[in-house]
């Protein structure tokens, strides 16, 4: 019997970050390179501040932040502290499981210059928004989550940790700002870094890298091209690291035959990629991945994150091994000359 699938999340938008809360409680969670600070701001007695369930929910989110930081740090060297507003619901009937995003600051000029607060902070240390929260994360606790990181999710449970990792990855920049119409999510054509890599199936840029204008006719055909589902068009990611990880092929993005406000473009199309993908638009019950695939590592590298260097001990061993290989090669060359 196949696991039931449900929507993993709602597509992150700038509007999702204008939430106001009646009460704020600041808690830090740190591990590896990223330190998360959560402002639990639900109305008193609800969500993360529920007197019965709130402490366990807060603990689960902090555990997810720590473990995500460790996973992220195994791939990337970037570090920094990010502050996120955190809120929770208890909606059994909602199709949305979780949502997250970075605060976004549009530029006054056209370009791939959208001020992505979290990505900017982690990549160059600049603070674009002062004391305001850098982003927001929300979780629907009306779902049957597995909140114990030490054991796999049961067949009737959803994996809380892979869902939250997915959301944090959106907040770190894995998200498009192109609306269904083809317009920017903002009044001015200020696009995010992710949008600079979006192409049609032939590798033609959806947004011109010089004029920053969107190719409207190409967009209209490709945005619902459903290439992975057998259609003739579709949308793809053409970053060099991601393409290399995908064996030289453009990476298929989720572009179903009917536009999906919560999923289109900002996710991978798992139908054309092998394995359990962190950034697919849907998830099922039971155990799920807690690590990026090579393609997802490639995409984050294309978005500007710096690959992690080996630990000093590993580097020493690697250097020693390279020196030994070089010595053997030279010795063999010398012997062949004799």
VENVENGI-V177496 format. One record per residue. N is the residue number from 1. SS is DSSP state (H for helix, E for strand, - for the rest). Layout:
# VENVENGI-V177496
N;SS + N;SS
This chain:
# VENVENGI-V177496
1;- + 2;- + 3;- + 4;- + 5;E + 6;E + 7;E + 8;- + 9;E + 10;- + 11;- + 12;- + 13;- + 14;H + 15;H + 16;H + 17;H + 18;- + 19;- + 20;- + 21;- + 22;- + 23;- + 24;- + 25;E + 26;E + 27;E + 28;E + 29;E + 30;E + 31;E + 32;- + 33;- + 34;E + 35;E + 36;E + 37;E + 38;E + 39;E + 40;E + 41;- + 42;- + 43;- + 44;- + 45;- + 46;- + 47;H + 48;H + 49;H + 50;- + 51;- + 52;- + 53;- + 54;H + 55;H + 56;H + 57;H + 58;H + 59;H + 60;H + 61;H + 62;H + 63;H + 64;H + 65;H + 66;H + 67;H + 68;H + 69;H + 70;H + 71;H + 72;H + 73;H + 74;H + 75;H + 76;E + 77;- + 78;- + 79;- + 80;E + 81;E + 82;E + 83;E + 84;E + 85;E + 86;E + 87;E + 88;E + 89;E + 90;- + 91;- + 92;- + 93;- + 94;- + 95;- + 96;- + 97;- + 98;E + 99;E + 100;E + 101;E + 102;E + 103;- + 104;E + 105;E + 106;- + 107;- + 108;- + 109;- + 110;- + 111;E + 112;- + 113;- + 114;- + 115;E + 116;E + 117;H + 118;H + 119;H + 120;H + 121;H + 122;H + 123;H + 124;H + 125;- + 126;- + 127;- + 128;- + 129;- + 130;- + 131;- + 132;- + 133;- + 134;- + 135;E + 136;E + 137;E + 138;E + 139;E + 140;E + 141;- + 142;- + 143;- + 144;- + 145;E + 146;E + 147;- + 148;- + 149;- + 150;- + 151;- + 152;- + 153;- + 154;- + 155;- + 156;- + 157;- + 158;E + 159;E + 160;H + 161;H + 162;H + 163;H + 164;H + 165;H + 166;H + 167;H + 168;H + 169;H + 170;H + 171;H + 172;- + 173;- + 174;- + 175;- + 176;- + 177;- + 178;E + 179;- + 180;- + 181;- + 182;- + 183;- + 184;E + 185;- + 186;- + 187;- + 188;- + 189;- + 190;E + 191;- + 192;- + 193;- + 194;H + 195;H + 196;H + 197;H + 198;E + 199;E + 200;- + 201;- + 202;- + 203;- + 204;- + 205;E + 206;- + 207;E + 208;- + 209;- + 210;- + 211;- + 212;- + 213;- + 214;E + 215;- + 216;H + 217;H + 218;H + 219;H + 220;H + 221;H + 222;H + 223;- + 224;- + 225;- + 226;- + 227;H + 228;H + 229;H + 230;- + 231;- + 232;- + 233;- + 234;- + 235;- + 236;E + 237;E + 238;- + 239;- + 240;H + 241;H + 242;H + 243;H + 244;H + 245;H + 246;- + 247;- + 248;- + 249;- + 250;- + 251;E + 252;E + 253;E + 254;- + 255;- + 256;- + 257;- + 258;- + 259;- + 260;- + 261;- + 262;- + 263;- + 264;- + 265;- + 266;- + 267;- + 268;E + 269;- + 270;H + 271;H + 272;H + 273;- + 274;- + 275;- + 276;- + 277;- + 278;- + 279;- + 280;E + 281;- + 282;E + 283;E + 284;E + 285;E + 286;- + 287;- + 288;- + 289;- + 290;- + 291;- + 292;- + 293;- + 294;H + 295;H + 296;H + 297;H + 298;H + 299;H + 300;H + 301;H + 302;H + 303;- + 304;- + 305;- + 306;- + 307;E + 308;- + 309;- + 310;- + 311;- + 312;H + 313;H + 314;H + 315;H + 316;H + 317;H + 318;H + 319;H + 320;H + 321;H + 322;H + 323;H + 324;H + 325;H + 326;H + 327;H + 328;H + 329;H + 330;H + 331;H + 332;H + 333;H + 334;H + 335;H + 336;H + 337;H + 338;-
